[in-house]
């Protein structure tokens, strides 16, 4: 995973041969931050659901978008969040 923001780190956990990914993101910024987190190693044409486990809400995103642009997230000052990514049943819109 890669996050494009200063003083923000992200790491992912994945079991071999399982398409699901856990992503944890932590900020040490003194103010709220909005950014994107890229996830590599997903199937480009597969749709994925990104579940926001701490704040609620889901995003439907193509694997190609997750690897290039990433999924959107917001963190509170010195905050953290956990996301669960899994293949979707319905297809995502191509942007």
Long-range contacts (C-beta under 8 A, 24 or more apart in sequence): 1-37, 1-38, 1-39, 1-40, 2-37, 2-38, 2-40, 2-70, 3-35, 3-36, 3-37, 3-38, 3-70, 4-35, 4-36, 4-38, 4-70, 5-29, 5-33, 5-35, 8-33, 8-35, 8-75, 10-37, 12-39, 14-41, 19-43, 19-46, 19-86, 19-87, 20-84, 20-85, 20-86, 20-87, 21-84, 21-85, 21-86, 22-82, 22-83, 22-84, 22-85, 23-82, 23-83, 23-84, 23-85, 24-80, 24-81, 24-82, 24-83, 25-73, 25-75, 25-80, 25-81, 25-82, 25-83, 26-75, 26-79, 26-80, 27-75, 27-76, 27-77, 27-78, 27-79, 27-80, 28-78, 29-75, 29-77, 29-78, 30-77, 30-78, 31-77, 32-74, 32-75, 32-76, 32-77, 32-79, 33-74, 33-75, 34-72, 34-73, 34-74, 35-72, 35-73, 35-75, 36-69, 36-70, 36-71, 36-72, 36-73, 37-70, 37-71, 37-73, 37-83, 38-66, 38-67, 38-68, 38-69, 38-70, 39-66, 39-67, 39-70, 39-71, 39-85, 40-67, 41-67, 42-66, 42-67, 42-85, 46-87, 46-88, 47-87, 47-88, 47-90, 47-91, 47-92, 48-85, 48-86, 48-87, 48-88, 48-92, 49-85, 49-86, 49-87, 49-88, 50-83, 50-84, 50-85, 51-83, 51-84, 51-85, 51-86, 52-81, 52-83, 53-81, 53-82, 53-83, 53-84, 54-80, 54-81, 54-82, 55-81, 60-88, 60-90, 60-92, 60-93, 61-92, 62-92, 62-94, 62-95, 65-92, 65-95
